[in-house]
């Protein structure tokens, strides 16, 4: 089970357990069978065309023929490859971290709280085995053809975990919004999403079937923790849904932070915890996650916003007013304007680009480079200057996201339910 000679592991060696051959051998038969079956159509859609070229050697006045081969990809290749990459894109953790920001911006606060906890637990739980357990990907072991360059650990599949979490979160949001049990067809979408994402990751040669199975189990743990923590937060802070009375909202539209020193205290504590958590993720000895500046920089300010701006039950402190538009004529409608959606999606795109463009390279994460170009683990995830840059990027993203959510919601024109005009039904 040795990887190809050209492959070099680029993981942090400290505190990392490499899965034994017994584990791989236990799943080898089904893993290899499914991998070869899934990849066969994609491999068969690539044709090798041999061409002959002649070169003239002046000294001997003779011609030398050389055989060269070129690959021709059929239309089926682009279809299968495109679909697989699409499922990989929509199940990325980078997409999930933007969802709570958009939902908070448009006033879907209960739905935003659900997705916030689900994505936050997905990020933290899924990274634990990624950081502390190493399993070579199928192409690294020579058991699959590589169609995507993923050089992290294969176990388990975070994409499959995200597919489960995102679709169940969608069902929970629909159930919360329309106050009815989760639609039956959501469970069909959940199963189809898991199967499609597993197919996509296996056909690209970056996951085994067993990785996908453990990804589903990991997703079930995440869903349980997500709904548990959301229920605890709702119990302490009040629900934000219109049908439940919106107990997390204030009855005035005054700015709430200057009025309550307790709100400022909660914001300060939330910020300090966020800074410590990001520092532990970036720096030694754990060097937990190279994406921490991006993922935590978008998730943790959403949590701080929920705790400070939409948590009325604790000490009856002032919060934001309910997200009802002045132009609305009835209670319980979806009242977000196009500008709300544009602003929420816009800030999410900008912050995502900042996190992606300023993310440190994998080579600088795994260690310093020697003169021969090989990566050598030096006990640090980044150079000292690069670590502080990453930490500074997190601080900037955290401040920008929280400031946007607070300022956007506090300066919109809102009315309380009692101020809304009563529709004439006669």
Secondary structure, 3 states (H helix, E strand, C coil): CCCCCCCCCCCCCCCCEECCHHHHHHHHHHHHHHHHHHHHHHHHCEEEEEEEEEEEECCCCEEEEEEEEEEEECHHHHHHHHHHHHHHHHCCHHHHHHHHHHHHHCCCHHHHHHHHHHHHHHHHHHHHHHHHEECCCHHHHCCCCCCCCCCCCCCCCHHHHHHHHHHHHHHHHHHHHHCCCCCHHHHHHHHHHHHHHHHHHHHCCCCCHHHHHHHHHHHHHHHHHHHHHHHHHHHHHCCCCCCCCCCCCECCCCCCHHHCHHHHHHHHHHHHHHHHHHHHHHCCCCCCCCCHHHHHHHHHHHHHHHHHHCCCCHHHCCCCECCCECCCCCCCCCCCCHHHHHHHHHHHHHHHHHHHHCCCCHHHHHCEECCCCCEECCCCCCCHHHHHHHHHHHHHHHHHHHHHHHHHHHCCCECCHHHCCCCCCC
